Every structure is written in structure tokens, then in C-alpha cells.
Amino acid sequence: MSVASEVAKRLLQIKAIKLNPQNPFTWASGIKSPIYCDNRIILSHPNIRDYVIYCLEKKATSMPEFDVVAGVATAGIAFGALLADRLKKPMVYVRSKAKEHGRQNMIEGQLEGTERILVIEDLISTGGSSLKAVEALKETGCEVVGVHAIFSYGFDKATTAFASSNCPFGTLTNYQELLQEAVKSDYIKEEQLVSLSKWRESPADWFNS
């Protein structure tokens, strides 16, 4: 079994990802979604947490050399810290916006402005939050070698955004792998695959189609 399939299988097992096409979830944007992803649940399952960090470590070793791991607030912070600890590298994290008090930092931790950085995110949707963190790190003078996440919905918008920013990205698993594992485990029926695949292609229109 591939890493992508194994990670998808484990995320389904612990309900870090839920599929409910009959009664879809509503995102903050108002989009109706058949999937809900909360990778923070991984942190409560030591065996799966260790496996995910092991997989992130293997991904990291295939990247260009880097000096620092950066977690994206909030869900990426814990995974960034765990990976940095495994790799024995410094770690920082990037807020969604600068603090309104104190030093008004957007980046927490210590950077000289010359480091090469690997960014860790828990989930890539459109890529917006990840790339905002990437830009904040670049503004310090640092180089970002890429972004790694646990899961991606596989939206074309994200692929385009990362390409436009000239920033490599990768994930341990993705929506299509998840659907295949969900069918194998009888979480969903095979006849539901067409509808669920259409959601990824056009999430805003899927519920009314």
C-alpha cells in the first residue's frame, strides 16, 4: 500500500476526516461540502501521530536542504514542532496576522533572515493561508524551499496559486486517495464516487447540481 493510501486509511479510522454526502457540512465560506477535515485529531492518537510525523520526515529528506521548520498557525504548529524535534532543527511558526500588542510579530521564534525554510501545514485547501505564511517568511529575507501538508482537497486553484508563487508543495495524501480508501472500507458506496468527485471539480456548485 502506498503512503498516500495508508495515511488516508488511518485518517478515516480515527475520524480526522469525515465524509457525509447525504448531509453535507457547511464551510465558513458557505460552501456545502461532503467532507470535513480536522487533522488536529491526529495529535490524540500517538501511533498515528508518530506515523504521520515519520512520513513528513521522509518527505522532508527528499527536499532541498533547509535549516528551519515553520508551522502555519494554528493547526500546522504542532506538526511543525514535532517534525522539527524529530529532525533536530530550529522551529518557528507563522501567525495568520501580526499580533496587535507587544512586538506585533507575525512570525514567532528567531530568524536571522538568511535561513532556508520548510513550511508545514496540516491542510491545503486553496493554498491561501500557506502562501501568506510563505510571503511573510520571504519578507524576512529567508528562502522557502517548499510547503508540505498532511492532506489536500486537490483543488486546481491551489495548484495554480503555488505555481504562480513559484513555491513547490506536496501532501501525504489527498481527496482522491481518500475516496478510494473510503470505498474499500465501505465508508461510502462506489456509486457515490461520481458525485463526490464532482465536488472537487466545482465545490461552489456541487450541492445545487
ZALUM-435820 format. One line per field, with one value per residue (C-alpha): residue number from 1; residue in three letters; x, y, z. Coordinates in pm, whole numbers, plus 50000, padded with zeros to 5 digits. Layout:
num NUM_...
residuo ala_...
X X_...
Y Y_...
Z Z_...
# end
This chain:
num 1_2_3_4_5_6_7_8_9_10_11_12_13_14_15_16_17_18_19_20_21_22_23_24_25_26_27_28_29_30_31_32_33_34_35_36_37_38_39_40_41_42_43_44_45_46_47_48_49_50_51_52_53_54_55_56_57_58_59_60_61_62_63_64_65_66_67_68_69_70_71_72_73_74_75_76_77_78_79_80_81_82_83_84_85_86_87_88_89_90_91_92_93_94_95_96_97_98_99_100_101_102_103_104_105_106_107_108_109_110_111_112_113_114_115_116_117_118_119_120_121_122_123_124_125_126_127_128_129_130_131_132_133_134_135_136_137_138_139_140_141_142_143_144_145_146_147_148_149_150_151_152_153_154_155_156_157_158_159_160_161_162_163_164_165_166_167_168_169_170_171_172_173_174_175_176_177_178_179_180_181_182_183_184_185_186_187_188_189_190_191_192_193_194_195_196_197_198_199_200_201_202_203_204_205_206_207_208_209
residuo met_ser_val_ala_ser_glu_val_ala_lys_arg_leu_leu_gln_ile_lys_ala_ile_lys_leu_asn_pro_gln_asn_pro_phe_thr_trp_ala_ser_gly_ile_lys_ser_pro_ile_tyr_cys_asp_asn_arg_ile_ile_leu_ser_his_pro_asn_ile_arg_asp_tyr_val_ile_tyr_cys_leu_glu_lys_lys_ala_thr_ser_met_pro_glu_phe_asp_val_val_ala_gly_val_ala_thr_ala_gly_ile_ala_phe_gly_ala_leu_leu_ala_asp_arg_leu_lys_lys_pro_met_val_tyr_val_arg_ser_lys_ala_lys_glu_his_gly_arg_gln_asn_met_ile_glu_gly_gln_leu_glu_gly_thr_glu_arg_ile_leu_val_ile_glu_asp_leu_ile_ser_thr_gly_gly_ser_ser_leu_lys_ala_val_glu_ala_leu_lys_glu_thr_gly_cys_glu_val_val_gly_val_his_ala_ile_phe_ser_tyr_gly_phe_asp_lys_ala_thr_thr_ala_phe_ala_ser_ser_asn_cys_pro_phe_gly_thr_leu_thr_asn_tyr_gln_glu_leu_leu_gln_glu_ala_val_lys_ser_asp_tyr_ile_lys_glu_glu_gln_leu_val_ser_leu_ser_lys_trp_arg_glu_ser_pro_ala_asp_trp_phe_asn_ser
X 50000_50129_50193_49905_49664_49787_49761_49411_49306_49432_49271_48937_48987_49027_48761_49009_48830_48457_48255_47882_47747_47385_47408_47697_47892_47879_48212_48263_48251_47901_48015_47840_48099_48068_48397_48518_48887_49029_49384_49428_49257_49579_49751_49528_49635_50006_50057_49905_50072_50409_50334_50234_50550_50758_50600_50660_51021_51063_50911_51140_51454_51364_51350_51640_51844_51679_51769_51438_51088_50799_50448_50145_49906_49721_49689_50030_50217_50206_50309_50586_50715_50704_50887_51149_51209_51249_51494_51670_51618_51504_51134_50926_50559_50370_50053_49762_49816_50054_49984_49816_50030_50385_50633_50347_50513_50365_50648_50721_51067_51411_51524_51833_51681_51922_51771_51622_51281_51041_50681_50448_50069_49802_49566_49579_49250_49300_49658_49585_49692_50004_50119_50051_50291_50543_50533_50577_50888_51028_50984_51238_51494_51460_51420_51128_51220_50859_50538_50435_50091_49911_49607_49490_49149_49327_49165_49305_49301_49568_49790_49767_49837_50150_50275_50222_50421_50695_50663_50682_50426_50336_50098_50099_49757_49468_49097_49109_49315_49072_48772_48938_49012_48658_48515_48749_48640_48267_48263_48094_47942_48111_47811_47872_48214_48084_47904_48194_48444_48230_48253_48630_48590_48332_48270_48061_47811_47814_47522_47283_47383
Y 50000_50346_50612_50820_50528_50432_50786_50825_50494_50599_50943_50776_50528_50800_51024_51306_51314_51257_51203_51272_51334_51291_51562_51787_52015_52393_52574_52928_53045_52900_52619_52287_52014_51634_51625_51766_51751_51813_51681_51806_51481_51305_51455_51249_50918_50856_50567_50753_51078_50902_50756_51094_51259_50970_51027_51402_51329_51106_51381_51640_51439_51442_51823_52061_52124_52351_52499_52569_52420_52668_52570_52762_52876_52720_52356_52339_52448_52115_51913_52159_52133_51752_51736_51990_51784_51466_51641_51830_52159_52503_52581_52895_52949_53199_53369_53445_53812_54013_54044_54368_54409_54356_54326_54282_53974_53771_53519_53371_53235_53352_53406_53581_53637_53409_53067_52816_52712_52420_52519_52265_52292_52046_52100_52268_52398_52690_52744_53095_53060_52861_53111_53403_53237_53180_53550_53656_53437_53567_53924_53850_53762_53386_53135_52892_52557_52435_52358_52015_51928_51619_51647_51836_51864_51875_52197_52335_52678_52565_52415_52738_52956_52763_52764_53141_53186_52955_52752_52370_52189_51833_51640_51299_51219_51381_51376_51124_50877_50927_50840_50517_50413_50508_50273_49989_50020_50051_50401_50510_50319_50307_50469_50778_50835_51031_51287_51315_51362_51640_51830_51864_51995_52261_52285_52603_52447_52087_52099_52255_52038
Z 50000_49911_50177_50038_50071_50418_50553_50407_50563_50907_50890_50818_51102_51366_51207_51142_50807_50778_50461_50458_50106_50220_50484_50378_50607_50564_50548_50679_50317_50284_50052_50107_50143_50167_50358_50688_50776_51126_51137_51493_51596_51489_51793_52025_51865_51941_51697_51404_51511_51503_51161_51017_51151_51014_50671_50692_50784_50477_50262_50419_50344_49974_49972_49903_50216_50473_50810_50985_51004_51011_51122_50996_51269_51415_51313_51149_51461_51644_51337_51261_51617_51616_51283_51393_51707_51500_51266_51548_51365_51483_51452_51414_51349_51137_51257_51025_51111_51324_51697_51794_52106_52228_51942_51694_51546_51265_51292_51635_51702_51597_51239_51110_50766_50580_50657_50416_50548_50506_50581_50742_50710_50819_50525_50185_50053_49814_49933_50058_50422_50332_50074_50308_50552_50272_50179_50542_50568_50240_50363_50637_50368_50416_50134_50142_49989_49986_50173_50300_50433_50555_50329_50021_49860_49524_49406_49080_49245_49492_49223_49023_49329_49427_49068_49044_49365_49237_49557_49548_49762_49848_50069_50231_50092_49907_49835_49551_49757_50042_49824_49709_50067_50173_49911_50013_50375_50287_50435_50112_49822_49484_49317_49529_49374_49074_49289_49535_49253_49104_49434_49397_49044_49137_49513_49498_49255_49376_49622_49369_49075
# end
